[in-house]
């Protein structure tokens, strides 16, 4: 048996991420090995998780992958941990279709107890009805208790304790209103590259959690049988192994799913390099430029003339490149719409990206390529391309409702690029080039 739980919420903005990173760091400070997980395709919260625990956080998502794959991930990555902590997404029951893909779906699939976090700003005893509904709406869920956030006073806390008691949920903690712990809004300017700032936030959150949350009670209430791995396993990669695989990874390129790297390592040896630092392009059979924040480091990237030339020469020679979102922008002609003026990029693809008129494009994507193969991914960006029709799209993309979207997937020689972040934890990404 081990302690494991999922932190769910009544709604977005309740304080899930702050509570999660505080619990992760507080438990790690106690000398426990804590394995973090994240419901959904988020690659921002996972950075906080890793800063808090020193262990890579793993995404659990039933849109991106099968249920058996999710169970296998949870059991495999949590096997050597003392505690498994999963951060939910949005409200507990919010999914892409009713509760499909929701936090509650992951909790049921992995048989994980739920710890609710309830934002209590501007409410008190009304939460009794909401908590009772959360507990009874889906039979079979195990609720370990509730943690209240944004508590304004001692009287406010007494009313909240009454609400928890009448809803039949143990109160595991009550956090005061602390504006310094608010996580910045997820917009273009969100910059998570400052590792020292992230660690300061996690340490402060841990201090608050230690003071206001009964961690010993939480661990006791969430002790349960360790999950057994699913019997179905992903088929091995079918490349001409061993491949040399270069992966860009630094402050500008860091939206990487942990299991994607695990799958790539099955096809060969991974060589990480930093475009920001001006590292030379490694000798490689495949180069992966993941998403990230190239627009925040446009001036630094623009100065990397040697690397930009190496990338162009590699692409023109037929080298295989996968470039997602920020990686695609890096391969474009330039980033425009910046206060400092246009920033020249690698110049491989015949269009530029612009931040002018930036608006959010977000959602699950099902991709059907020219060979009829189906891929899964997630789109999340604010930029747009200046001439998106400069290359024809080699695939059609659909949202979670099955409606076709305009998001293209490009191929130039052996360069495959697009805004969609692909997940290939149980797929063979090498088939993109076959």
N, C-alpha and C positions, 0 to 999 in steps of 0.2 A: 504494500500500500504506500501511497505517497499523497502529499497535498497537491491538488490541482484544481483550478477554478477559472471561470471566464468572467471578466468584468463587463457587464452589460449596463445599459442606461435606459432611462425613460425616453430620452431624446438626445439628439446631437447638442453639444454645448453644455452637457451636464457635468463635465469634468473627468471623462473617462481617461484621457491621455495623461493628465496630471496625476490622477490617482494611480494609474498603472505604473508610470515611471517611478513614482514615490515608493510603491510597494516593491517593485523590482529592485530598486536600489537599496531599500531598507533590508530586504531579505538577503541580498548579496552582501551587505555590510555585516550581517550576522554569520557569514561564512558559508551560506547555503549556495549550492549550484542551482541557479534559476534559469529555466528555459522559457524564453518569451515566444509567443505566437501572436499573429494579428489576423482577425477575420477580414476577408475582403482583399482587394488588390492594392491596398495602400503601401507606398514605399517611403512615406515620410515618418509615420509613427514608428516604423521598424528601426529607423535611425536612432530615435530616442531610446528604444528598447536596448539596442546594442550598447549605447553609451552608458546605460544604467547597469547592465549585467556583464558586459564583455563577451556576450554570446550573440551570434547572429540570430535575428528574429525570423521566423518562418511564417509565410502567408498561408492561410487556410481558406480556400475559396471553392465553392461548389459550382460556380459558373466557369471558372478557368479550368477545372479539373473534375475528375470523377469522385464520387463519395469514397470509393475504396482507396484512391490516392490520398485523399485528405486523412483518412484513418491511418494510413501507413506513415504519412509525414508526422502526424501527432505522436504516434507510438515510437517511431524511429528517433526523432530528434529529442524526445523527452525521456528516452530510456535511461540515460546516465545522469539525469537531473534529480535534485531533491524535491524541487517544486516546479510545476508547470503553470504559467500564467498566460492567459489569452486575453488580449484586448478586443472587445467587440467593435462593431461598426454601427454608426447612427443609433437609432432606437433599437431595443432588443429584438423586436419582431419585424423591423424594416428590411425588406429584401427587394430584389429586382422584379419579383412577381409575388405579391402578398409576402409571405415569410420565406420564400425560396431564396437561398443565398444569404440569409440573415444571420445574425449572431446566434439566435435561438436554434437555427438549423445546425450550426456547428456544434453548439452545446449538446444537442440531442445526438448528433452523429458520433461525437467523441465521448458521450456519457459523462459530461463535465458539469459539476455544480456551478451555479450562477451566483455571483455577487453583484447586486444591483447598486449603481451609484445614482442618487437622486439629487438633482440640482434643486435647492430649496429657496432660492431667491424669489421673493414675492409670493410665497405660499407656505403653508404649514400643515394643518390637519387634513386639508384636501388631499394630501399625498396618501392618506390611508386608503382612499378609494382607488387611487391609481396603483398603489402597491398591491392591493388585494387583486385587482384585475390582472396585473402582470403575473402574479403567482398562480392564478386559477385559469387563465385563458388557454393554456396549453397543458393538458394533463400529462403527468410523467416527468416533468422537469424538476430537478432538484435545486432549490434555492437555499443558499447557505446563509444569506442575510442581506442587509442593506447598509450602505455608507451614505450619509447625507453630506452634501457639499454646499458651500456658500451659506453657512449658518450665521445669523446676524447677532444673536444674543443668547443669554442663558434661558430666558423665557421661550425664545424661538426653539431652542434645542429641546426643552421639555415637551412642547407641542409635537415636535417631530418624533420624539420617543413614544409618545402616546399613539401617534399615527402608525408607527412600526408595530407596536404591540397589538393594536386592533386589526392590523392587516395580517398578523400571524408571522411576522418576519423578525428575527433577531437584529438588533441594531449593532453593527460592528464598529461604528465610528461616526463622528460628526466633525467635519472640517470647517473652520471659520472662513469668512470671506478674506481672501488674500490676493489682491490684484497682481502682485509680483509673480504669482505662479500661473497666470493666464498664458496659455499657449498662443503665439501670434496667429492671426488669421492666415489660412492657406491661400495666399495669393502670390502673384509674381514676385513680390519683394521678400517672400519668406526665404530666409537664408539659414540653412541648417549646417553650413560648412564649418562654423566656428565651434570646434569640438570642446574647447574650454568652457564656452558659454553653455553648451548643452550639459556638460558635466556639473557645472554650477547649479543649473536648474534642477537636475536630478538629485543632487545632494540636498538642496533646499527642500524639494518635495519629500525626500526621505525623512528629513527632520520633522516635517509636519505630520507625515504618516505615523512615525514612531510615537509622536506625542498624542495624536487624536484617534488613531485606529488601534484596536486590540488585535495585533498581529498573531499573538499566540492563540487566541480564540478562533481567528480566521483560519489558521493552519489546521487546528483541530477539527473544525466543522467541515473542512474540505478534504479530509483524508478519505481516500477511496481506492479501489483496486486500480492498479496501473493498466492502461488499455493494451490490448493485444493487437499486434500489427494485422492489417488486412492481408488475406492470402494472395490477392491479385497484386502483381508487381508490374511496374512499367517495363516494357520491352527494352533491351539494351540498345544503345546507339549503334548504327550500322555504317559508320564512316570507315575510311581506310586508316585505321588506327595504327600507331598513335599520331594524332595530329598535333601541330604546334598552334595553340590558340592564344591570341593576344587579346587582353581585355583592358579597355581604358577604365581606370578607377581613380577618381580624386574628387575634389570639391565640386567640380563642374560636371562630372559624369558619375553618378552614384545611385541611380534608380535601378537597382539590380535585385531580382528575386533570388533568394538563397538557393532554392532548389534548381534554378536554371544553371547556376554555376556547378552544382553537383552533377547535373546531367552532362554539361560540357566536359567536365573532368573525366567522364567515362570514355570520351572520344580522344582524349590526349592530355597533354600537360598544359596548364594555364600559366600564362605569363602576364602579370599585371604591369601596367605602365601608366604614367601620368602625363597627359597632354599639357596640363597647366605648368608642370615643372619642366616641360621641354624634353621629356624623355624621347629618345629615338624610337621609331616604330620597330618592335621586335620582329625577328624573322618568324613568319607565321604562315600557316595554311588557311587560317580564318582570323579575321579581326572583328571584334565586337565593340561598338561604341554605344553604350546604353544611354538612357535619358539622364537628365539632370538640370543644371542651371548654366548653360553656356552663356546666356544673356547677362548673367551677373558677373561673368569673368571675360566678357567679350574683348576688352583691351588686352588682357594677358594672353588670351588665345590667339588674337590677331598677330601678336609679336612672334609666335612660334613658326617662323618661316621655314626652317629646316624640316620640322615635322609635317607641316602642310604640304611641302614638296614631296616628302616621302609617301604621304597618304595618296596624293594625286598619282604618283608613279605606280604605286601598288595597285590602285584601282584601274588605271589605264592598261596595266599588264595583265588584267583579268583576275586579280586577287579577290578572294571572297571577303565581303564586308557585310555585316549586319549593323544597321544604324537606326536606332529608335529615338524618335522625338528629338531631344537635345542632341543626340548623336547625328541625326539627319541634318539638323541645323548646322552642326559643325562641318558637315560635308558640303553645305550649300555655298553660294557665292559670298554672301555677307549677311550680317545681322543689321537690319535697318530700324529706324524709329527709336534710337537710343539718344539720350541727352548729349552724349559725347560724340555723336555722329556715327556713320556706318562703320562696322568692324569687319574687315575681310576675313573670310573663313577659308576652307580648303579649296573651294572652287571645283569640286568633283561634279556636283549636281547643278543643272542649269536654271536654278532659281535662288532667290534669297528669302530669308525669313524677316518678318517685320513685327515690331511690338506696337505699332500704331493701331489704334482701335482695338486693343487687346481685350478679348472676352474669353470666358471659360468654355472649352469644349471638353466634355467629360462623359464617360459611359463605357459599359462593356461592349466588346466588339467580337463578332464572329466573322472570320475572314475565309472566303472561298477563293482559292487561287485558280489559275488557268487550267491546272490538271485536275480540278475538282476536290483537292485536298482541303480539309477544314482545319483552321487554326483558331485559337482563342486568345484574347488579349483585352487590354483596357486603354482607353484614350483619356489623357489628362494634360491639357496645355492651354496657354493663353495666346501664344503667337499664332501667326498665320503666314502662309507662303505668298509671295508677291505674284507668282505666275504658276499656280498649281497644275495647269494643263501643259506645262513645258515638256513633261514626260507623260506618256499614257500610264494609267493604272493597270497593274497586272493582276488585280484581284478586286472582288466586290466585298464590301463590308456591311454588316447588319448589326443593329443594336439588340438589346436583350428582348425587345418585343418583336423581333423579326423584321423590322423595317430597314430598308436600305439607307445607308448614310453616305455622305459625299467623301468620306475620308479615303484618300488613295493609298495604295501601296506601290512603290516605284521599284523598277529594276533598270539599272544602267550597267551593262556588261555583267559582272558578278557582284555588283553592289545592290543590296536590297535595303530599302529605306522607307520609313513611314512614321506617322505620328503614333501609331499604336504600339504599346508595350506588350510584346508577346510573352506568353507563358508556355514553356515546353517541358514542364516537369515530368510528363508522361508521354511526350511526343519526341520525334526525332527531328530536331531543327535542321539537320543537314539535308533533309528532303526539300527544303526551300530551293536548293540549287540543282535539284534533279528533275 
